[in-house]
Amino acid sequence: MSTQVPEPSAAASPPAPQPAALDVSTSMRNAVKLGGSLMVTYGIALAVRLLLPRVLGPEAFGQFNWASEGFTAVFFVLAGLGLEVYIRKEVALRPQHASEFFGGTLLLQVGMAVGLLGAMQGLMHLEGKPNPLRLLVLLLGVYQLFFRCNGTLAAVLHARERVDGLSVANIATKCVWGGGQLLVLALGLPLPWLGVPILASELVRAVVLFRLSRRHTGLELRLDAKGTKEAMTGALPFFLNEAALAANGPMGIFLLGFLTNTTEVGWYGAGWNLAGMTLMAAPVVTWVLMPLMARAAAQSTEELFRLSRRTLEAVSAFSIPMALAMALGAETWIRLVYGEAFAPAAAVLRLQAPILALTYVAMVCASVLTAMGKGWWVTRTSVVSMVLNSTLNLTLARPFLAWFGPVGGACAAALALFTCELVAVSLLVWAVGRSAFDRQSITRLLKTLAVCAVVTGVHVALVDLGPVRLLVGACLYLLLVFATGAVRLDELQALLRVVRRRRAPVQVSAA
């Protein structure tokens, strides 16, 4: 049963709190809806991302990846203002609050974008970057503005659990994005043209999301200084956290392009495209988990920790085998997808693969701390990670390139990111404390890691089998996790029943 949202005229009155059973049931169904659309959009994105390197080659792909994933992403992380997490935490409880700050924050984002675009072009001029690359950066910079604004609108819909239209919009705009890029590749157009469909897709999405937000949540576009100030103050720790998180991905690419060359960026980006496959469920975790945890925390701390324990189990059961498969089959995946020109990227992929499992744990712990009102702890952790990542990249990139030759710089960036993620997860887990873990979750994690060790040993022993050993390892992993109880089949079946039971109450502990 879908959560009903008041019509705009009644939006000023906060809705009555939902029972925990209905809240979890609704959130589970929304996760399935968003996950379904995400699978379609991710399939389109994956096809394009895997095709781009093969068609462009390491050098041209490195230029595109540096412009899109590094340079513009690092600058425009400031334009997000930390609003998405703030919205999922506050608007889930106060729907009318969205209209109080949306107009003011939008005006701030536009003003910041103008200044950032000018700074980016000035820096590229000083560095002597070619005009085609500067044009591509300009298009991608405007895209980043709309991307940040759309993130705000989507967060409002997530907070109010109205995701049906959002799921359709995600698919439609991703078709524009993917189809346009494929057309550019087919026509052999210059590199800047790749930025046109990226920008066009976000423009279309902006129109659709604004209409959906007005229809389903009563969102109004008006200037309210008091509401804007409240939102900016409340979002400040999330804003600083987002800025710091730029070091964990885009900053590495940004520095790699300046310190080494764009071919290193191409190899790093090729590995990250494949490693990122294990993050395909990350947006669903973020979209659904934060509002759900905010409501659980409002009921009781024990309810919050009960939810966090089972969530950590679920994300570990999903992410660890995906990361293991990516690491063990690095050479096979790189050669199969990109060809021999990208063979050096296999070493980078091995270092990147474990990062994704750590990322899921960090996401859940950060959500728990935010729901507990400890957002500043998450921010401090991200700042530590930012300083460490930047320091490691500046220290290791050029020496690794000199010591190990081609792909040395890319490996340095991957090693820096892995180290930072490990430190960040350790700090977040320590901050959450023992309450987020129980005997069951710790035992299952240890069993899973033991199974990974056995599968890795078998993989190394069967080196003469070549890629066939990946299939052997997958079968062995499934056999051992079910045999040891690291993953229980009856619980998977119960989870599926929860998703299908659209109208029956569901207890939080069972979910």
Disulfide bonds with the S-S distance in Angstrom:
none
